[in-house]
Amino acid sequence: MTARTSLVLRAEFSPEGDLLPGLAGGVIRTPEARRVGLALLRDLVEKAHRCAGLEPIVGYFPPDRRGEVEEAIGSLAVWSEPLAGPTPSARASGLLRHLLGERAYRAAVMLGPSMAHTPRQRIFDAVHRLSTSADVVLGAPPNTPLAFVGLRGAAAPLLFEEGLSIEERTEGLRVAHLALPRPILTQADLAIAVFDLRAEIATRQSSPEDLPAHTLEILSALGLESALGAGDAPALRRAGSSRRRTTS
């Protein structure tokens, strides 16, 4: 039987139904943040579907968010199942143990909507590392395993143990690091990601299949754009807001 690799998409909703609650506030209103989070999930699902050779599955919590998950999947051949456990770490660890143990996947790569802008090549790079020289693949600079992680064989029992350093969690394992984009957890993260993506589009450095098209479309529909702000750092603003200030 051919060794299989699972591509796990972890969708954790807040009690209010937000995938990325840190996006709300300031420029982005709460309902808008919810729409952006769902767009990132849809982009991630479509990207996973395009990762040939990998078997995508959406693990979601709580179970009553099945409707949003099925809407993101649409007609794509992507499996989904609810997560169980008292904490996000416990739920992620439980699903990976289930896939690598009971379902006998050789390896698994897990990421969430906050990493929907990750190029597919980085996912394939993680799979390659797991098939050759690594037991665990993490992001660099160091990212939480809840944002991006690759595992081979039995899940590392301490990998999601809260209160331990990443070195303690991976002691005795061969660890590889990949350069990844910054996770989108806040408005500042989203502004940086969108600014960089727009630059890649302008210079044709990014494949159209790697772009989070639904997210960019939602931001455009909401009249939100990323531009250089104070200190030359990208910041989100309402389209035309700068022009209105200078003419008022």
Backbone as CSV, one residue per row, in Angstrom:
resi,resn,N_x,N_y,N_z,CA_x,CA_y,CA_z,C_x,C_y,C_z
1,MET,0.840,-1.200,0.000,0.000,0.000,0.000,0.875,1.250,0.000
2,THR,0.540,2.230,-0.805,1.304,3.465,-0.896,1.197,4.265,0.394
3,ALA,2.355,4.724,0.886,2.352,5.547,2.098,1.599,6.833,1.832
4,ARG,0.747,7.214,2.778,-0.086,8.389,2.575,0.323,9.512,3.514
5,THR,0.130,10.734,3.050,0.382,11.919,3.871,-0.895,12.734,3.948
6,SER,-1.273,13.094,5.157,-2.489,13.875,5.370,-2.143,15.360,5.467
7,LEU,-2.963,16.182,4.854,-2.843,17.629,4.978,-4.025,18.103,5.816
8,VAL,-3.742,18.446,7.059,-4.788,18.754,8.032,-5.013,20.263,8.097
9,LEU,-6.257,20.659,7.929,-6.635,22.066,8.017,-7.417,22.236,9.310
10,ARG,-6.827,22.943,10.258,-7.426,23.062,11.594,-8.250,24.340,11.677
11,ALA,-9.556,24.189,11.855,-10.473,25.338,11.903,-11.095,25.423,13.292
12,GLU,-10.561,26.292,14.131,-11.052,26.495,15.500,-11.861,27.794,15.550
13,PHE,-13.158,27.674,15.822,-14.024,28.846,15.919,-14.138,29.294,17.373
14,SER,-14.210,30.596,17.576,-14.458,31.134,18.905,-15.930,30.903,19.266
15,PRO,-16.305,31.088,20.531,-17.718,30.933,20.896,-18.649,31.832,20.086
16,GLU,-18.115,32.954,19.595,-18.927,33.876,18.800,-18.931,33.515,17.318
17,GLY,-18.160,32.494,16.938,-18.143,32.067,15.544,-17.034,32.655,14.712
18,ASP,-15.998,33.197,15.354,-14.879,33.789,14.622,-13.729,32.801,14.509
19,LEU,-13.149,32.677,13.332,-11.957,31.857,13.153,-10.713,32.587,13.624
20,LEU,-10.658,33.881,13.406,-9.501,34.694,13.789,-10.010,35.934,14.520
21,PRO,-10.390,35.793,15.778,-10.986,36.914,16.515,-10.058,38.110,16.662
22,GLY,-8.751,37.892,16.538,-7.803,38.997,16.651,-7.869,39.993,15.509
23,LEU,-8.614,39.676,14.441,-8.750,40.602,13.316,-9.739,41.721,13.602
24,ALA,-10.630,41.516,14.554,-11.699,42.488,14.807,-11.202,43.633,15.689
25,GLY,-11.812,44.811,15.464,-11.456,45.993,16.234,-10.736,46.999,15.358
26,GLY,-10.866,48.268,15.701,-10.197,49.287,14.899,-10.826,49.410,13.530
27,VAL,-10.043,49.183,12.496,-10.520,49.367,11.125,-11.535,48.295,10.732
28,ILE,-11.326,47.069,11.186,-12.186,45.954,10.785,-13.259,45.723,11.834
29,ARG,-14.511,45.783,11.415,-15.624,45.521,12.315,-15.752,44.013,12.553
30,THR,-16.400,43.640,13.641,-16.508,42.223,14.003,-17.142,41.374,12.903
31,PRO,-18.276,41.776,12.307,-18.837,40.955,11.220,-17.894,40.850,10.021
32,GLU,-17.138,41.906,9.762,-16.179,41.878,8.658,-15.040,40.910,8.952
33,ALA,-14.563,40.922,10.207,-13.498,39.996,10.596,-13.948,38.551,10.427
34,ARG,-15.217,38.294,10.729,-15.750,36.939,10.563,-15.721,36.540,9.090
35,ARG,-16.089,37.456,8.205,-16.081,37.160,6.771,-14.665,36.932,6.256
36,VAL,-13.716,37.718,6.753,-12.317,37.548,6.332,-11.791,36.191,6.795
37,GLY,-12.107,35.808,8.032,-11.665,34.513,8.526,-12.198,33.356,7.707
38,LEU,-13.477,33.424,7.335,-14.074,32.371,6.517,-13.482,32.348,5.106
39,ALA,-13.139,33.530,4.587,-12.499,33.591,3.272,-11.116,32.945,3.317
40,LEU,-10.380,33.177,4.405,-9.072,32.540,4.559,-9.215,31.022,4.634
41,LEU,-10.246,30.543,5.322,-10.475,29.102,5.377,-10.777,28.550,3.988
42,ARG,-11.614,29.237,3.252,-11.938,28.764,1.894,-10.696,28.746,1.012
43,ASP,-9.861,29.780,1.123,-8.612,29.804,0.353,-7.705,28.638,0.741
44,LEU,-7.650,28.348,2.037,-6.805,27.250,2.509,-7.317,25.911,1.991
45,VAL,-8.626,25.720,2.002,-9.205,24.476,1.499,-8.888,24.301,0.020
46,GLU,-9.035,25.351,-0.762,-8.759,25.252,-2.195,-7.276,24.992,-2.444
47,LYS,-6.418,25.608,-1.632,-4.978,25.356,-1.781,-4.662,23.903,-1.462
48,ALA,-5.263,23.381,-0.409,-5.033,21.985,-0.042,-5.498,21.048,-1.143
49,HIS,-6.613,21.378,-1.761,-7.145,20.554,-2.849,-6.175,20.509,-4.021
50,ARG,-5.382,21.559,-4.189,-4.413,21.631,-5.296,-3.078,20.978,-4.950
51,CYS,-2.914,20.515,-3.728,-1.651,19.883,-3.327,-1.689,18.411,-3.730
52,ALA,-1.283,18.137,-4.948,-1.365,16.783,-5.489,-0.575,15.804,-4.637
53,GLY,-1.184,14.644,-4.392,-0.516,13.598,-3.637,-0.796,13.630,-2.154
54,LEU,-1.388,14.707,-1.657,-1.719,14.814,-0.240,-3.227,14.649,-0.054
55,GLU,-3.626,14.143,1.082,-5.035,13.901,1.363,-5.525,14.911,2.398
56,PRO,-6.294,15.923,1.946,-6.722,16.981,2.863,-7.906,16.585,3.732
57,ILE,-7.897,17.089,4.957,-9.013,16.898,5.879,-9.137,18.152,6.732
58,VAL,-10.354,18.621,6.935,-10.613,19.771,7.784,-11.069,19.270,9.154
59,GLY,-10.293,19.589,10.188,-10.710,19.287,11.546,-11.253,20.560,12.173
60,TYR,-12.487,20.540,12.651,-13.110,21.780,13.102,-13.708,21.638,14.499
61,PHE,-13.799,22.774,15.164,-14.387,22.841,16.504,-14.993,24.233,16.695
62,PRO,-16.163,24.285,17.344,-16.984,23.192,17.865,-17.762,22.483,16.762
63,PRO,-18.360,21.327,17.079,-19.059,20.546,16.057,-20.205,21.287,15.376
64,ASP,-20.813,22.275,16.071,-21.954,22.959,15.462,-21.545,23.969,14.399
65,ARG,-20.257,24.047,14.082,-19.781,24.914,12.987,-19.616,24.133,11.682
66,ARG,-20.242,22.981,11.628,-20.154,22.153,10.426,-20.636,22.890,9.184
67,GLY,-21.676,23.712,9.329,-22.216,24.422,8.172,-21.194,25.333,7.510
68,GLU,-20.466,26.115,8.322,-19.446,27.006,7.769,-18.333,26.221,7.088
69,VAL,-17.960,25.081,7.686,-16.903,24.257,7.112,-17.352,23.665,5.782
70,GLU,-18.570,23.141,5.719,-19.064,22.555,4.475,-19.202,23.608,3.382
71,GLU,-19.548,24.828,3.781,-19.632,25.903,2.787,-18.260,26.224,2.220
72,ALA,-17.230,26.205,3.082,-15.864,26.463,2.615,-15.377,25.354,1.688
73,ILE,-15.770,24.117,1.976,-15.345,22.982,1.156,-16.084,22.960,-0.175
74,GLY,-17.370,23.287,-0.148,-18.156,23.262,-1.380,-18.196,21.874,-1.988
75,SER,-17.903,21.795,-3.282,-17.951,20.522,-3.995,-16.594,19.832,-4.077
76,LEU,-15.584,20.362,-3.383,-14.246,19.790,-3.461,-14.180,18.463,-2.705
77,ALA,-13.294,17.593,-3.138,-13.111,16.287,-2.503,-12.223,16.443,-1.271
78,VAL,-12.773,17.045,-0.239,-12.047,17.285,1.011,-12.902,16.758,2.158
79,TRP,-12.326,15.897,2.964,-13.041,15.312,4.085,-13.036,16.276,5.263
80,SER,-14.004,16.138,6.165,-14.035,16.956,7.373,-14.554,16.130,8.534
81,GLU,-14.122,16.483,9.735,-14.645,15.830,10.926,-14.446,16.746,12.127
82,PRO,-15.357,16.682,13.086,-15.253,17.550,14.267,-14.119,17.107,15.186
83,LEU,-13.572,18.071,15.901,-12.516,17.798,16.868,-13.121,17.647,18.257
84,ALA,-12.373,16.979,19.125,-12.815,16.792,20.504,-11.639,16.998,21.438
85,GLY,-11.917,17.552,22.608,-10.870,17.778,23.591,-11.097,19.075,24.325
86,PRO,-10.459,19.261,25.475,-10.717,20.443,26.301,-10.042,21.724,25.835
87,THR,-8.949,21.627,25.049,-8.205,22.806,24.619,-7.829,22.661,23.147
88,PRO,-7.483,23.771,22.462,-7.026,23.662,21.074,-5.834,22.724,20.917
89,SER,-4.888,22.774,21.854,-3.719,21.893,21.780,-4.122,20.434,21.893
90,ALA,-5.020,20.131,22.831,-5.470,18.751,23.010,-6.234,18.266,21.779
91,ARG,-7.019,19.142,21.185,-7.793,18.751,19.999,-6.872,18.490,18.811
92,ALA,-5.869,19.350,18.620,-4.925,19.153,17.514,-4.124,17.874,17.712
93,SER,-3.637,17.657,18.925,-2.864,16.460,19.219,-3.696,15.202,19.028
94,GLY,-4.945,15.246,19.466,-5.814,14.082,19.328,-6.071,13.708,17.883
95,LEU,-6.310,14.708,17.032,-6.556,14.418,15.623,-5.313,13.835,14.957
96,LEU,-4.140,14.396,15.258,-2.920,13.888,14.648,-2.621,12.463,15.113
97,ARG,-2.848,12.180,16.388,-2.651,10.812,16.873,-3.599,9.847,16.147
98,HIS,-4.819,10.286,15.933,-5.803,9.457,15.237,-5.361,9.182,13.802
99,LEU,-4.891,10.215,13.102,-4.504,10.045,11.701,-3.247,9.200,11.557
100,LEU,-2.245,9.460,12.407,-0.964,8.764,12.284,-0.998,7.373,12.902
101,GLY,-1.936,7.157,13.801,-2.035,5.856,14.443,-3.119,4.997,13.847
102,GLU,-4.377,5.323,14.150,-5.496,4.485,13.726,-5.695,4.471,12.217
103,ARG,-5.452,5.607,11.557,-5.651,5.643,10.101,-4.381,5.335,9.320
104,ALA,-3.281,5.160,10.041,-2.023,4.688,9.449,-1.467,5.602,8.358
105,TYR,-1.649,6.905,8.494,-0.940,7.823,7.602,0.538,7.808,7.971
106,ARG,1.389,7.900,6.972,2.825,7.929,7.230,3.253,9.241,7.873
107,ALA,2.630,10.343,7.424,2.990,11.664,7.921,1.790,12.585,7.787
108,ALA,1.890,13.724,8.452,0.815,14.721,8.383,1.422,16.113,8.491
109,VAL,0.853,17.028,7.734,1.187,18.458,7.839,-0.094,19.170,8.245
110,MET,-0.008,19.981,9.286,-1.197,20.674,9.798,-0.978,22.180,9.805
111,LEU,-1.973,22.914,9.330,-1.954,24.372,9.382,-3.382,24.878,9.459
112,GLY,-3.518,26.151,9.812,-4.834,26.735,9.960,-5.042,27.919,9.036
113,PRO,-6.216,28.559,9.097,-6.505,29.701,8.227,-5.511,30.848,8.359
114,SER,-4.862,30.965,9.509,-3.872,32.034,9.687,-2.676,31.848,8.767
115,MET,-2.534,30.644,8.176,-1.424,30.358,7.270,-1.920,30.103,5.845
116,ALA,-3.076,30.627,5.511,-3.641,30.395,4.178,-2.793,31.003,3.070
117,HIS,-1.912,31.948,3.410,-1.052,32.584,2.414,0.285,31.856,2.250
118,THR,0.430,30.703,2.895,1.651,29.908,2.746,1.738,29.331,1.336
119,PRO,2.855,29.525,0.640,2.981,28.938,-0.700,2.902,27.410,-0.641
120,ARG,2.294,26.818,-1.647,2.195,25.358,-1.676,3.561,24.693,-1.637
121,GLN,4.557,25.342,-2.215,5.891,24.741,-2.228,6.408,24.512,-0.818
122,ARG,6.036,25.395,0.127,6.481,25.202,1.514,5.835,23.955,2.108
123,ILE,4.590,23.683,1.740,3.925,22.468,2.214,4.629,21.242,1.649
124,PHE,4.947,21.281,0.350,5.670,20.162,-0.251,7.069,20.023,0.341
125,ASP,7.705,21.153,0.677,9.024,21.095,1.316,8.934,20.377,2.659
126,ALA,7.867,20.667,3.405,7.684,20.002,4.700,7.515,18.497,4.503
127,VAL,6.722,18.107,3.505,6.519,16.682,3.225,7.841,16.025,2.853
128,HIS,8.643,16.712,2.050,9.945,16.158,1.651,10.852,15.975,2.864
129,ARG,10.897,16.961,3.747,11.733,16.834,4.953,11.282,15.639,5.790
130,LEU,9.978,15.458,5.911,9.457,14.353,6.716,9.774,13.000,6.092
131,SER,9.903,12.968,4.776,10.185,11.701,4.099,11.664,11.377,4.058
132,THR,12.510,12.341,4.445,13.956,12.119,4.327,14.709,12.290,5.645
133,SER,14.561,13.428,6.312,15.508,13.723,7.385,14.903,14.264,8.671
134,ALA,13.588,14.363,8.775,13.003,15.015,9.949,11.829,14.223,10.502
135,ASP,11.696,14.299,11.825,10.518,13.760,12.499,9.456,14.838,12.694
136,VAL,9.927,16.090,12.825,9.048,17.237,13.050,9.520,18.386,12.175
137,VAL,8.578,19.090,11.565,8.889,20.297,10.791,8.104,21.449,11.393
138,LEU,8.825,22.531,11.698,8.212,23.724,12.271,8.558,24.931,11.418
139,GLY,7.843,26.018,11.654,8.123,27.256,10.942,9.317,27.969,11.545
140,ALA,9.983,28.781,10.738,11.080,29.629,11.192,10.895,31.004,10.572
141,PRO,10.920,32.088,11.351,11.162,32.082,12.792,10.135,31.219,13.518
142,PRO,10.477,30.794,14.752,9.632,29.810,15.435,8.162,30.203,15.460
143,ASN,7.337,29.292,14.999,5.889,29.450,15.053,5.318,28.401,15.993
144,THR,4.195,28.672,16.567,3.518,27.670,17.371,3.110,26.494,16.500
145,PRO,3.209,25.264,17.002,2.736,24.116,16.219,1.265,24.227,15.840
146,LEU,0.504,25.043,16.554,-0.897,25.224,16.202,-1.057,26.010,14.908
147,ALA,-0.023,26.735,14.496,-0.076,27.472,13.232,0.394,26.606,12.076
148,PHE,1.512,25.889,12.273,2.063,25.036,11.209,2.949,23.987,11.855
149,VAL,2.737,22.727,11.473,3.601,21.654,11.956,3.504,20.474,11.004
150,GLY,4.615,19.765,10.863,4.636,18.510,10.137,5.148,17.418,11.057
151,LEU,4.560,16.234,10.978,4.936,15.111,11.840,5.059,13.847,11.018
152,ARG,6.022,13.010,11.416,6.159,11.694,10.797,5.975,10.630,11.862
153,GLY,5.234,9.585,11.525,5.037,8.491,12.454,4.156,8.887,13.617
154,ALA,4.347,8.231,14.743,3.543,8.522,15.927,3.759,9.966,16.358
155,ALA,2.677,10.644,16.646,2.759,12.053,17.041,3.627,12.209,18.287
156,ALA,4.491,13.226,18.283,5.340,13.507,19.441,4.442,13.789,20.644
157,PRO,4.572,13.034,21.713,3.618,13.147,22.820,3.618,14.495,23.519
158,LEU,4.735,15.225,23.460,4.818,16.501,24.172,4.710,17.708,23.255
159,LEU,4.512,17.488,21.965,4.594,18.595,21.006,3.602,19.711,21.307
160,PHE,2.429,19.361,21.796,1.412,20.373,22.070,1.236,20.622,23.570
161,GLU,2.227,20.205,24.335,2.164,20.376,25.788,2.396,21.839,26.136
162,GLU,1.404,22.481,26.714,1.510,23.892,27.055,2.418,24.071,28.273
163,GLY,3.147,25.172,28.290,4.039,25.456,29.408,5.454,24.977,29.209
164,LEU,5.736,24.263,28.108,7.084,23.790,27.809,7.652,24.566,26.624
165,SER,8.973,24.710,26.590,9.613,25.331,25.441,9.541,24.369,24.260
166,ILE,9.737,24.897,23.060,9.678,24.045,21.877,10.818,23.038,21.897
167,GLU,11.949,23.398,22.518,13.062,22.456,22.639,12.675,21.284,23.532
168,GLU,11.973,21.566,24.626,11.529,20.495,25.515,10.472,19.623,24.844
169,ARG,9.627,20.236,24.047,8.568,19.469,23.388,9.106,18.520,22.328
170,THR,10.250,18.857,21.744,10.789,18.060,20.639,12.091,17.358,21.011
171,GLU,12.371,17.229,22.289,13.610,16.587,22.725,13.694,15.153,22.196
172,GLY,14.850,14.831,21.617,15.065,13.496,21.074,14.548,13.289,19.666
173,LEU,13.942,14.320,19.081,13.409,14.217,17.727,14.249,15.031,16.755
174,ARG,14.260,14.617,15.518,14.940,15.386,14.475,13.988,16.477,13.986
175,VAL,14.396,17.731,14.175,13.526,18.871,13.880,14.092,19.665,12.705
176,ALA,13.253,19.962,11.738,13.620,20.828,10.615,12.773,22.094,10.680
177,HIS,13.333,23.192,10.196,12.623,24.469,10.188,12.502,24.978,8.758
178,LEU,11.344,25.521,8.450,11.093,26.119,7.146,10.798,27.601,7.306
179,ALA,11.291,28.395,6.368,10.953,29.824,6.353,9.511,29.962,5.878
180,LEU,8.662,30.509,6.727,7.241,30.645,6.426,6.804,32.088,6.591
181,PRO,5.721,32.473,5.943,5.177,33.810,6.177,4.633,33.929,7.599
182,ARG,4.520,35.147,8.048,4.010,35.419,9.385,2.537,35.020,9.483
183,PRO,2.141,34.284,10.531,0.728,33.928,10.671,-0.158,35.167,10.756
184,ILE,-1.335,35.094,10.168,-2.293,36.204,10.205,-3.175,36.035,11.433
185,LEU,-2.835,36.718,12.501,-3.587,36.631,13.748,-4.188,37.963,14.161
186,THR,-3.626,39.069,13.669,-4.077,40.408,14.032,-4.244,41.245,12.771
187,GLN,-4.798,42.446,12.942,-4.925,43.357,11.799,-3.563,43.726,11.241
188,ALA,-2.572,43.896,12.124,-1.223,44.224,11.664,-0.665,43.090,10.803
189,ASP,-0.884,41.845,11.235,-0.439,40.696,10.434,-1.120,40.679,9.075
190,LEU,-2.423,40.937,9.057,-3.171,40.939,7.800,-2.670,42.043,6.876
191,ALA,-2.397,43.212,7.434,-1.898,44.324,6.621,-0.569,43.975,5.964
192,ILE,0.331,43.355,6.719,1.636,42.971,6.180,1.473,41.912,5.094
193,ALA,0.630,40.905,5.368,0.429,39.836,4.393,-0.142,40.374,3.084
194,VAL,-1.157,41.226,3.184,-1.787,41.772,1.976,-0.812,42.669,1.221
195,PHE,-0.066,43.483,1.940,0.913,44.363,1.298,1.943,43.541,0.526
196,ASP,2.453,42.484,1.156,3.445,41.632,0.501,2.838,40.892,-0.689
197,LEU,1.601,40.415,-0.537,0.950,39.700,-1.640,0.727,40.618,-2.835
198,ARG,0.295,41.857,-2.565,0.093,42.802,-3.663,1.411,43.080,-4.384
199,ALA,2.504,43.165,-3.623,3.816,43.379,-4.241,4.211,42.187,-5.105
200,GLU,3.922,40.963,-4.625,4.235,39.770,-5.403,3.400,39.702,-6.672
201,ILE,2.145,40.126,-6.578,1.293,40.148,-7.775,1.847,41.135,-8.789
202,ALA,2.240,42.319,-8.313,2.741,43.355,-9.216,4.029,42.930,-9.913
203,THR,4.868,42.156,-9.216,6.155,41.727,-9.784,6.101,40.313,-10.332
204,ARG,4.910,39.715,-10.323,4.688,38.369,-10.856,5.592,37.337,-10.179
205,GLN,5.793,37.494,-8.902,6.619,36.555,-8.142,5.800,35.446,-7.497
206,SER,4.484,35.511,-7.605,3.630,34.527,-6.959,2.733,33.867,-7.991
207,SER,2.553,32.557,-7.847,1.644,31.826,-8.729,0.201,32.188,-8.387
208,PRO,-0.645,32.397,-9.389,-2.055,32.701,-9.110,-2.722,31.644,-8.230
209,GLU,-2.282,30.399,-8.346,-2.873,29.329,-7.548,-2.456,29.392,-6.085
210,ASP,-1.447,30.187,-5.772,-0.997,30.330,-4.387,-1.654,31.510,-3.682
211,LEU,-2.289,32.388,-4.434,-2.857,33.591,-3.842,-4.170,33.296,-3.121
212,PRO,-4.387,33.901,-1.950,-5.679,33.755,-1.257,-6.724,34.646,-1.918
213,ALA,-7.220,34.203,-3.068,-8.061,35.047,-3.911,-9.337,35.468,-3.217
214,HIS,-9.978,34.546,-2.493,-11.238,34.888,-1.828,-11.019,35.965,-0.763
215,THR,-9.910,35.873,-0.058,-9.609,36.867,0.971,-9.368,38.235,0.344
216,LEU,-8.592,38.279,-0.724,-8.336,39.555,-1.389,-9.624,40.141,-1.953
217,GLU,-10.512,39.287,-2.456,-11.786,39.771,-2.987,-12.667,40.337,-1.880
218,ILE,-12.703,39.677,-0.729,-13.502,40.163,0.392,-12.980,41.507,0.876
219,LEU,-11.678,41.621,1.008,-11.101,42.893,1.459,-11.437,44.012,0.482
220,SER,-11.362,43.712,-0.804,-11.708,44.718,-1.808,-13.179,45.100,-1.710
221,ALA,-14.052,44.101,-1.528,-15.490,44.368,-1.415,-15.809,45.197,-0.178
222,LEU,-15.032,45.007,0.883,-15.239,45.763,2.127,-14.591,47.148,2.078
223,GLY,-13.874,47.427,1.003,-13.206,48.725,0.883,-11.980,48.837,1.761
224,LEU,-11.323,47.712,2.042,-10.137,47.700,2.892,-8.897,47.493,2.026
225,GLU,-7.854,48.265,2.322,-6.604,48.133,1.590,-5.439,48.280,2.553
226,SER,-4.290,47.772,2.134,-3.077,47.874,2.941,-2.146,48.882,2.297
227,ALA,-1.689,49.835,3.103,-0.789,50.871,2.609,0.211,51.203,3.699
228,LEU,1.313,51.809,3.301,2.329,52.185,4.276,1.772,53.260,5.207
229,GLY,1.925,53.016,6.501,1.439,53.955,7.491,2.579,54.573,8.264
230,ALA,2.343,54.858,9.527,3.366,55.470,10.375,4.569,54.547,10.481
231,GLY,5.761,55.140,10.349,6.978,54.351,10.431,7.190,53.433,9.254
232,ASP,6.507,53.703,8.138,6.624,52.904,6.919,6.212,51.448,7.134
233,ALA,5.352,51.197,8.100,4.828,49.854,8.314,3.465,49.739,7.643
234,PRO,3.186,48.639,6.951,1.874,48.478,6.330,0.757,48.525,7.363
235,ALA,-0.337,49.170,6.998,-1.496,49.265,7.883,-2.753,49.214,7.043
236,LEU,-3.808,48.653,7.601,-5.086,48.599,6.913,-5.807,49.937,7.034
237,ARG,-6.518,50.303,5.980,-7.331,51.522,5.992,-8.489,51.332,5.033
238,ARG,-9.479,52.187,5.198,-10.594,52.194,4.257,-10.134,52.851,2.959
239,ALA,-10.442,52.239,1.843,-10.043,52.792,0.550,-10.554,54.210,0.417
240,GLY,-9.662,55.122,0.057,-10.030,56.524,-0.115,-9.982,57.341,1.149
241,SER,-9.691,56.723,2.308,-9.701,57.479,3.560,-8.604,58.520,3.596
242,SER,-7.422,58.200,3.043,-6.334,59.164,3.033,-6.674,60.362,2.162
243,ARG,-7.322,60.066,1.019,-7.700,61.139,0.087,-8.746,62.049,0.726
244,ARG,-9.697,61.457,1.493,-10.725,62.285,2.137,-10.131,63.186,3.184
245,ARG,-9.101,62.685,3.898,-8.502,63.519,4.947,-7.780,64.717,4.355
246,THR,-7.092,64.499,3.208,-6.314,65.579,2.642,-7.187,66.623,1.951
247,THR,-8.422,66.266,1.587,-9.276,67.221,0.893,-10.304,67.846,1.797
248,SER,-10.383,67.389,3.093,-11.383,67.938,3.994,-10.897,69.214,4.645
